[in-house]
Amino acid sequence: MNLKVRLSVMNFLEFAVWGAYLTCMGNYIFATFGKELIPWFYAIQGFVSIMMPALMGIVADKWIQPQKLLGLCHMVAGAAMLCCWWMGAQGSPNASMFVAMYTVSVAFYMPTIALANTTAFTLLKKEGFDTVKDFPPIRVLGTVGFIATMWFVNCAYYDESGFGFTLGENAFKFQYNHMQFFVSGFLSLVLFIYCLTLPQCRIEKKANVSLADSLGLSAFKLFKVKKMALFFIFSALLGMCLQVTNGYAVPFITSFQGSSDPAISQSFAANNATLLSSISQISEALCILMIPFFLKRFGIKVVMLMSMFAWVFRFGFFGVGNPAMPGVLLFVLSCIVYGVAFDFFNVSGGIFVDQECEPSIKASAQGLFMMMTNGIGATVGTLAAGAIVNKYCHDENGFMMGDWQTCWFIFAAFALVVGVAFALVFNPEKRKQ
């Protein structure tokens, strides 16, 4: 099979695992454990991302080939996620045990994003491909996988008669219950098996290396380079935006079911929040394909600025929209600009790190990038967002009701400040493509 096709399948499964629960988990957590735990579940992904991606990057650089380590991580992550599903299936899961298994799962899943990038970059270069040109079309299949499982859990349901698909009744939809974790865990195990079939990414052997090199700490020397230090600092700041809509967009849209206005409470958008949110991932898939052009034409600074200001619009449109016509069009616009907000930062950032680092520390550097964005940044951002939402919103008849508009405007203002600061201080020299 063609290498690019094989890597596309790898990326499809990689993000399908995440898409099964990431955007709709908030509804399940709210119904099962309460609104106070929603930010902590998303913050756990940040906590484990502070060290685990960097640690697994070190292992991939020094001891275990990245494609093999990718599979092993998915084996553990999938098994732990299936434990969450099993506990949910029993009725009222023990919160401590559920959190423990969920933590194990995401602790081993989060490093796989960087490992998947490293595997793809290594194999593409080995075969003489151009990563700037050939990686984005491969990565876009990851977004397709994310969308596929979002649609699946939105439409799949079960009742006494068995399983089926519907856009109507919500009571037993996967997006509201524990079955979303089964879908994620099952696909993780599928990817574990698939990784065993991938070509080898041989580890570069070096003699007379320092202790820092042996431990894989050399990636941290990138902080001595001004442009890289600034890049990682702003990666953390922008990373504070990443999990906000993942954690709260679906509960926010679903909350309109509690409206006294039938046109809003019975609207398609309010009753299919996960499906509506998937427009974000469709936009993401299209935007990935534009990255080679924008990177070559404008460079990393302008591309990241586009991302930062896209976050301003992402949050702002949520603040002024609603699920009924014509307000739902603003929700759609919010989902469309998400593609620029996410891709022009995450995917371009991964390419930038790959270009700026020497081969011996590429996996460690990708892990460091992941640590700054999905680790430190996402943790602080998720907990801060949780504190803001919990201040302005409350539980009312099973829905998170309150002053959502103020919450979204606060998030938009933060993204605006970060964007302006980045424009003023980050000035990397242009690279020849």
Secondary structure, DSSP 8 states (H G I E B T S, - for coil): --HHHHHHHHHHHHHHHHHTTTTTHHHHHHHHT-GGGHHHHHHHHHHHHHHHHHHHHHHHHHTS-HHHHHHHHHHHHHHHHHHHHHHHHTSS--HHHHHHHHHHHHHHHHHHHHHHHHHHHHHHHHTT--HHHHHHHHHHHHHHHHHHHHHHHHHEEEETTEEEE-SS--TTBGGGSTHHHHHHHHHHHHHHHHHTTS--------SS--HHHHTTGGGGGGGGSHHHHHHHHHHHHHHTTTTHHHHHHHHHHHGGGG-S-HHHHTSHHHH-HHHHHHHHHHHHHHHHHHHHHHHHHHHHHHHHHHHHHHHHHHHHHHHH--SSTTTHHHHHHHHHHHHHHHHHHHHHHHHHHHHHS-GGGHHHHHHHHHIIIIIIIHHHHHHHHHHHHHHHEEEETTEEEE-HHHHHHHHHHHHHHHHHHHHHH--------
